[in-house]
């Protein structure tokens, strides 16, 4: 049986997220999600933890990560 759940709203997401949940929510590939898992959080990676070989993300951490990305985008660069 195929799982047709689509995770497109905060309320549709479970409290513990997989790469598939994040992929559907952000509209990016699972491969890209796993790449973001490999990047250190200080450099923009998604905070995650392992259960065996599986990666998981707390919904609250994911929400904070998105807020941080928005904040960075709206903050003027100091490069000038």
Beta strands, then each sheet from edge to edge (+ up, - down):
strand 1: 16-17
strand 2: 49-51
strand 3: 54-58
sheet 1: 1+ 3- 2+
end
